[in-house]
Amino acid sequence: MASQLIEKLSSNTTPKKILSLDGGGVRGILTLGILKEIETLIKEKYGEKTSLGDYYDLMCGTSTGAIIASGLAIGKKIFGKGRKYKLIPRDWTSIRAFFIENYSSTILESYLENKFRDITLGDDSHIKCGLTINTKRADTHSLWVVTNHPNGKYFEANAHLKLWELCRASSAAPYYFKPKILQFKRRNLQSFDATFIDGGVSLANNPAWISFLVATIGTFGFNWNTGTNNLLITSIGTGYSEKKENPEKLAALKALSWAPKLSDLIMTDALKMDQILLGGIGKNIGSNHVIDNQLNDPAFPPQFHIKEQLFNYERHNVTLKKSQLDELGFNLTEETIDSLKELDYYENMNLLYNIGRKYASTATFNMG
């Protein structure tokens, strides 16, 4: 195993830096905009050849975040251009749900395979740091967390899995892409097939909490020390959507029309619960924002805060509403802002990237 990877995975070196990347469909382009600023800061401090994969000890991603994390873990640089996929026309609202998928899984798989080729989860010659990918096993309704520490309980069983296949499984959002069948192995190395969908259809769409569990629970192999002097989790979102839909129109929706909304409904609640949990057991050294009008009431005492917080935590995200976007210099119509909230509005790729870049230029990052 490469000496750099050994040092990053070892529990003997501290502090450890974790990068956690949310899922969010095409809004992951906003994440890239934020990461570009972090990459620039790292190069200024540690040298032009230092990549995000060199800087962080563990990267954890779900869905779009898994694709980005995997790319960074093998040393890829941040890029600003997205890739467009063939889409069933947007105005075929009632017809789209009858198709097997709304985007071409074949095109996505070809793209991922081209980027990651034959690199496997156990490839220590290409992967520069710890890597965790979250996906949802549909045939057992369970979250699957796959990571690359050689001391992990299931490492030998999972080491053969190709990164592109894991990324495809983690991003198989129901309604948008077909599920992905992967051949896993049990601990006795006996093979079996399992069907996976997007990891965002779980409480791990913001994988910051999962990244902490991976780093500290012994069965994953890392066994890192807890404490604010030992762990820093940098969590990056894909844009926070504050939606308020028309009640009458929503109540009148046909059953099929709910399909594209379900992922976002789950992700919104998961994000809030993660923020509450992370704020209770970790020390927030980043920005604060309202999670919920009731949970953020000043009269609500934070009894759930533990006395010895287990890690430092910073969250970076952009609230996709007119007031914040105006502050960032984007004078957008409400119609455009509504389109930014969609998981698949690929026409907004450049705009999302620019929003991420602009936010990052005004933010403070704890570089350690």
N, C-alpha and C positions, 0 to 999 in steps of 0.2 A: 504494500500500500504506500502511496506517495506520502512523503514526510509532512507536507502541508496539510493533507487530509487527516493524518493521524493526530496532528496537533489540534486541529479544529474539533475533532470528535472527542478528544480526551477530556476527562473530567478534572484533570490536574491543572489546566490553564484557565485563568479567569482574568477579567470578566468575559462572559460569553454574550455575543450579539446575535439576536434572532430577527429575521425579516419575515413578516407574515403578510400574505397578499390575498385579498378577498376575491371571490368570484363576482361576476356581474355582467357576463356577456360582452358585448362590444364596448361597454363602459370601461373595460380593462384598459382601453387606450388612455383614459384619464390617469390611471395608475402609472403608465409608462411616462407620462408627462412629469409626474411627481418624482419618479425614480431617476429621471434624467438629471434633475437638480442634485439628488443625493450622489449620483455617479460623478458629477462634476466636482462636488465638494470633496469626495474621496480622492479623486485624482489630484486635486490641488494640495491635499494634505499628505498623501502617501506616494504620489508619483503617477505619471501618465499611464503607466502599464498596469496599475492596480485596478482590478475590476470589482464589481459588487460581489462576485463569487469569492474573490480573495478576501474581501473585507468582512463579510458576515460568516458566522460559524454554522448557522443553520437557517435554511430557507424552507418555509412551509406555505403551500398554496392550495387553493381549491378552485376547480373549474378554470376560468381564464387565469386566475392567480397561479394555478398549478403549471400552466404552460409558460407563464413568465418566469416563475421560480425555477423551473427546470432549465430554461434557456440561460438564466443568469448563473445557475450552479455549474454549468459547463463553460462559463467564461464569455458568454455572448454579451455584446454591448447593447445599450438601449437604442432603439430605432424609433423614428417618429411616424412612419407610414404604416397604415393598416392594410389588410388584404380583404378584398370584397368577395363574397360568396354568391353563387347563383341562388336567387330567391324566388319563390312563388309570388306573383304580384301582390303587393300590399292591399290592393282593393278587393281581392278575392276573400274577404273576411270569413264568409260562411263556408267557403270551399276548402280553405287551407287545412282545416282540422281533419279532413278526410284523407289527406296525404300521409304517407308513412313518416315523413319528416318535411320540415319547411326549408331546410338548408341541405346542401349536399354533403353527407358524411364522407363520401368518396373524395371530394375535393379537400375537405378538412384533413382526412387521414393522409392524403398525398402530401399536403403542406407540412404536417407534423413529421412524417417519415423523412421528408427531405431535410428538415432542420435537425432532427436528432439521429437519423440514420439507424445504426445498429447499437447505439449506446444503451446499455442496460442499467438497471438500478444498482447492480453490484460492480459497475465499471469504475474502479478507483483511479484509473489513468486519465479519465475525462472529467469526472465530477470533483469539483474543487472544495466542496463543503458538505455539511449535513443537508439532506434533502428529504422533505416529507410531502407526499401527495395524498390528498383526501378524495375519496370517491364513495358513492353509495351503491352497495350491493342490493340490487332490486329483488333478487329471488329470495333473500332472507330479510329484507327491509332493514339492513344494518349498515352503519358507517364503517368503511374500511380505511384504515390509516396505514400507509405503506412508507417505510423509511429505509435509509441506506446504512445504518450503523451495523457493522459486522457482528457485534455482540448482541444484536436484537434477537428476540425469541424466534421470529419468523424470517430472519434475514436470508438464511440458506434457501428457504422455500420460495422467497420472492426475488432473489438476486437475478434470476434469468429474465425477468420482465423488462421489456424495452420501454424507454422513457416515452416514446411517442404513443405507445399503446396505453400507458397509464394516463397520459395527458388526455387522450381521446376519451377514455373511460370517465375521467373526472369532469369533462366538459360536455357530456352527453345529456344536455338539458332536455327533459321531456317536452314534446311538441315541436322543438326546434331540430333536434338530431335523434337519430336512431340510438337505442341502447348499444353498448359494446360488450361482446362476450370475450372474456380473457381466460386463459388457461393458467390457473394457479396450482400451487403444490402444497400439500399438507406437510407437517413437520417430518413425516416419514418419507417425504418427497414423492408421494403418490399424487398424480395429476388429477385435476377436476376442473370442470368449466363453471363459470359464474357470470351472471349478467349484471352489468353496471350502468348506472345513470349518473347524472351530474351530482357531484359532491355538495353543491349548493342546496340541494333538496334535503337539508339536514341543519343541525345547529352549528355546522362547521363552515358555513359560507364565509364568515369571518373566522379564520382558523387560528387566531391569536391564542385562545384558550387551549386548543388542541396542541399548538406548538409548545406551550408550557408543559403540558402533560407528557408529550414526547420527550422533551428535554430532561424530565425529572423522574418519570416512572421507570423502574429498572428493566421491565420487559422490552422496552424499546432500545436499550443498550447504552444510552447516553449517560444517565445517572449524574447529571450536572447539579452543582450546588445551588440552592435557592438563596434569596436575599437580594436587596437592592444594590449591593456591591458586586454581585456575581452575575446577574442576568439583566439584560436590556432587550425588551421586545419592541420593535418598531412595526406598527401595524398600519397598512395603507389600504384605503377603501377605493371604490370605483364610482364614488358620487353617491350622496345620500338623498333619497327621493322623498319629499314631503308631498304626498298625493292627497287630493281631496276631489273625489269623483262625484258626479251627479247621482244622488241617492235613488231617484226614480228610474233613471236609465240603468243603473246597476241592478236594481231589483228586477228589471224586466229582461235581463240578459238570458239568452238560451244557454243550455248546459254546456254546449261545445265552446261558447264564447268565453267561458271561465278558464279554459285550458291555458292560454298564454299568461294569465294573471297569477296562477298558482305559485310559480317559482318565486315571483317577486313578493307575494304575500308571506311566504315562509321566510324569505331572506330578511324582510323588514323586522319581524319579531326576533329572529335569531340574532340580528345585529344589536338590537336593544338589550337582549338578555346577556349577550357577551360583554357589552359595555358595562352593565351593572356588575357582573361577576368580576371582571378585570379590575374595575374601580374599587372593589371591596377587598381583594386579596393582593393587589399590586399597587405600587405608587405611581400615580399619573404625573409624569413630568412633562407632558405635552399640553395641548389645548383642551379646554373643557367646552362641551356643548350640551344643549338640552336633550336629554334622552326621551323624556316623556313629561308632560305637564304635571302629572301626579307624582311620579317618582323623583322629579327634580324640585318639588316643593320645598322651600327652605325650612318649613316646619317639620319635614321628614328627617329625623336624625339618622345618621349613617351607622346604625349599630352593627351592620355587617362588616365594617372595616376591621380587619384583624390588626393586632398591635404590631407585630413584626411582619411587615409586608414582604412578599416572596419574590418580587422582581420590580424593576423600573419598567414603565410602560408609556409609550407615546403613540397617539393615534392621529393620523393625517387623512382627512377626507374633505370633500367639498359638498356643501349643501346646495342642491340644485334648485334654488329659488331665486327670484329676481333680485331681491335686496343684496344677497351675497355676490351674485354674478355681476351686478352693477358695480359693487365695490371693487371687483377684480378688473373692471374696465370693459365688460361685455354687455352691450346694450342690446338685449335680445327680446323678441316678442314672447308672449306667454305660450304661443303655439310652438315656437322653437324650444323653449324650456321644457315643455311637456314631452317633446320628442327626445330630449336629452335623457329623460328618465327611463326610456324604453331600453330593454336588454338587447334589442336587435336592430336598432335604427342605425344601420351602417353608414348612412349618408353623413352622420355627425362625427366620423372618425377624426378628421383634422381639427374640428372645433373642440372635441373632448380632449385631445392631446394638448391643444393650446390652453385650455382651461386648467389642466393639470400643471402645465409649466408655469402659468401665471400665479396659481395658488402657491406653488413651491417657492417661487421667488419672494413671496411675502412671509413664508413660514420659517420657523426656527427648528433645526434638526439637531438632535443630540448625537454627536459623532463619536463620543467616547475617547 
